[in-house]
């Protein structure tokens, strides 16, 4: 990184957006690459004290021993398909929102209507703004009553932050997508994502690929830097047998540490509609917040523990 790029990343942008935390986040990304995850491990040791775990209400769907089991599987493999699915009502409510609300493509300032049967030529993905998605009653209930905050806290070992709620649609496109090449995410010292399949996800309709066990901060030297890697490069250090294909019917819920190597796949027919929750050990700013500052939604009698995890999105009301 040259001096001009460093100044923009660490100084100019944080001042422009009035977000000092943006500087620390980008420094953490830089240090991850320079230390092959050594900074991440050090930060997580400190996070156990500066962001100690909080008491949470008993969530629906999973017991505490089951939550601990999910976290253990994630520590071993980096991914886990949860043992239950979204309800048909939840799926339909979110789909109804998606196909009645404008979304944005590559041009973040241009909102367009999206339908299951039509997409603008050349556009592979459209997304909806987080500030709108988190208002959907089904989404609020999933976040505040589901086990996702508890799983993230158990897995990360500290109080997490719900950094992002992302709803997006992928359709067939003639434009290449870099995410179809293996890579890992460098989004802070530690994070966990949940992917909710709102459509049938198979090979040909957006199946997701993941290298089991590759989620550890420190990686083999040949593939340590965050970036894109060919399959020849990747499978020279990981077993081909570790490649897992994530598929499932509507309602499937995938928990994944995308510090592990993963890639998408092209949508050749139909469409793929997915919602994502991202929990982080560091308060990661998203482009939604930077471009569309949002006021947190007041929730009556919101549990204090949940309020501390979801504070970017929901706050305790009277």
Buried (B, 14 or more C-beta within 10 A) or exposed (E): EEEEEBEBBBEEBBEEBEBEEBBBBBBBBBBBBEBBBEBBBEBBEEBBEEBEBBEBEEBEBBEEEBBBBBBEBBBEBBBBBBEBBBEEEBBBBBBEBBBEBEBBBEEEEEBEEBEBEEBBEEBBBBBBBBBBBBEBEBBBEBBBBBBBBBBBBBBBBBBBBBBBBBBBBBBBBEEEBEBBBBBBBBBBBBBBBBBBBBBBBBEEBBBBBBBBBBBBBEBEEEBBBBEBBEEEEBBEBBEEEBBBEBBBEBBBBBBBBBBBBBBBBBBEEBBBBBBBBBBBBBBBBBEBBBEEEBEBBEBEEBBEBBBBBBBBBBBBEE
